């Protein structure tokens, strides 16, 4: 019979049995209507034609690529810098590796590999160069080489300074001498000059905010002089 072919009715309260909201219900009148009637939803309706034309799109049309990445690792495993007092317990993992779990040189290389793998997930086609416990001259040559090969494209330098003293108030980070018997200061102004623009500088160390402030002061100084044409505009960034 026809009654035998009918689908069984859904029990009340099951998912899918809820009827769509009707006009005049709490859902349509009090939630959706109220949500779309806030003042912020009509904020751009009153803009004039000139104002709308002056709005700069937030997303650039021509996407810039990061073509070169330098990983500068100043770790000096297992020697702690003189201004660091480690508490017990303390954080010891670097790129998810415990430096004390293997010989110092192998630990340094493993940390560098792990950091590069993390960056490769973000930009797999970039050219990567590692500089493990470098000297001042090593960093200079690396930066100049990156800028020369990148031409007008963006470069990124990641500085890990967990094996050297903290950055100075003058905007200096630290590297090593040839024999690893002294810490050699490296000014962020020199880094900017070597890297050129556009560039991104990532500082991974204690008190990294000191470098951010020093770099911001550099930006303000050069932007103030750029109006006279004595210095170029800066397009780099510090993270």
SVG drawing of the C-alpha trace seen along z (x, -y; Angstrom):
<svg xmlns="http://www.w3.org/2000/svg" viewBox="-2 -69 94 71">
<polyline fill="none" stroke="black" stroke-width="0.4" points="0.0,0.0 1.0,-3.7 1.5,-3.9 4.1,-1.2 6.3,-3.3 6.5,-6.4 9.8,-7.2 9.7,-6.9 9.2,-10.2 12.3,-11.7 12.0,-11.7 11.6,-15.1 14.8,-16.7 17.2,-15.1 19.7,-17.1 18.1,-18.0 14.6,-18.1 14.8,-21.8 12.6,-24.0 14.2,-27.0 13.7,-30.3 10.5,-32.0 10.1,-35.8 9.5,-37.5 11.4,-34.9 14.0,-35.8 16.8,-34.6 16.0,-36.9 14.7,-39.9 17.0,-40.2 20.3,-38.6 20.8,-39.1 19.0,-42.4 20.7,-43.8 24.1,-42.6 23.8,-44.3 22.4,-47.6 25.4,-48.7 26.9,-52.1 30.1,-50.5 28.4,-48.6 27.5,-51.8 30.8,-53.6 31.9,-53.9 28.5,-54.9 29.1,-58.6 32.5,-58.8 32.8,-61.2 34.2,-60.1 37.5,-61.9 37.8,-60.1 37.1,-56.7 39.8,-57.3 42.3,-58.2 42.0,-54.9 45.1,-52.8 44.5,-49.1 46.0,-47.2 47.1,-44.2 49.8,-45.1 49.2,-44.0 52.7,-42.9 53.7,-40.4 57.4,-40.6 59.3,-37.3 61.8,-36.5 64.5,-35.0 67.4,-34.6 67.4,-33.7 70.4,-33.8 70.4,-31.9 73.1,-33.4 73.4,-31.2 75.6,-32.5 75.2,-29.8 78.7,-28.8 77.5,-25.6 78.0,-24.8 79.5,-28.1 77.0,-30.5 77.6,-34.3 78.8,-36.2 75.5,-38.2 73.3,-35.1 72.4,-33.5 70.4,-30.3 67.8,-29.3 67.0,-25.7 65.0,-24.5 65.2,-26.7 64.3,-26.5 67.0,-24.7 65.4,-23.6 66.6,-25.4 64.4,-24.6 63.1,-21.6 66.6,-20.3 68.4,-20.0 72.0,-21.2 73.3,-19.0 71.9,-15.8 74.8,-15.6 78.3,-16.9 78.4,-20.7 79.2,-20.9 76.6,-18.3 74.1,-20.1 74.9,-23.4 74.4,-21.8 71.2,-20.1 69.7,-23.3 70.6,-25.1 69.0,-22.3 65.8,-22.4 65.5,-26.2 66.0,-26.0 63.3,-23.3 60.9,-25.6 61.5,-28.4 61.2,-26.1 57.6,-25.3 57.0,-29.0 59.2,-29.6 60.5,-26.4 62.0,-28.1 64.3,-30.6 68.0,-30.2 69.2,-29.3 72.6,-29.9 73.6,-29.0 76.4,-30.8 77.2,-28.9 79.0,-30.8 80.3,-33.4 82.8,-36.2 82.1,-39.8 83.7,-39.4 81.6,-36.2 78.4,-38.1 79.5,-41.0 80.4,-38.7 77.1,-36.8 75.0,-39.9 76.7,-41.4 76.5,-38.1 72.8,-37.8 72.0,-41.3 74.1,-40.9 72.3,-37.7 68.8,-39.0 69.1,-42.2 65.9,-44.1 64.1,-41.2 63.6,-40.8 66.1,-39.1 65.7,-37.9 68.3,-37.5 67.5,-35.5 70.0,-36.1 69.9,-33.7 72.0,-35.1 71.5,-32.8 75.2,-32.1 76.4,-35.7 75.8,-38.7 72.5,-40.7 72.2,-43.5 73.6,-46.8 71.7,-50.1 73.7,-51.4 72.0,-48.9 74.8,-46.2 74.5,-42.5 77.5,-40.1 79.5,-37.7 82.9,-36.0 86.5,-36.4 88.4,-33.8 89.6,-31.9 86.3,-32.2 88.1,-34.0 86.2,-37.3 82.7,-38.6 82.8,-41.2 80.0,-43.8 78.1,-44.2 76.0,-47.3 72.5,-47.0 73.4,-50.0 76.1,-47.9 73.6,-45.1 71.1,-47.4 73.8,-48.9 75.0,-45.4 71.5,-43.9 70.1,-46.9 66.4,-47.2 64.0,-45.5 65.0,-43.3 63.6,-41.6 65.7,-41.3 64.6,-38.7 66.3,-39.0 66.0,-35.9 67.8,-36.7 67.4,-38.0 66.3,-41.7 65.7,-41.8 63.5,-44.8 66.6,-46.9 67.5,-46.2 64.0,-47.1 64.2,-50.4 67.7,-51.1 66.4,-50.2 63.4,-52.4 65.7,-55.3 67.6,-54.6 64.4,-54.7 63.4,-58.0 66.8,-59.5 67.1,-58.5 63.4,-59.3 64.0,-62.8 67.0,-63.3 65.4,-61.7 63.3,-64.8 66.5,-66.7 67.7,-63.8 70.8,-63.1 69.8,-59.6 67.7,-56.8 64.4,-55.7 64.4,-52.6 62.2,-49.7 63.5,-47.1 61.8,-45.8 62.6,-44.4 60.6,-41.5"/>
</svg>
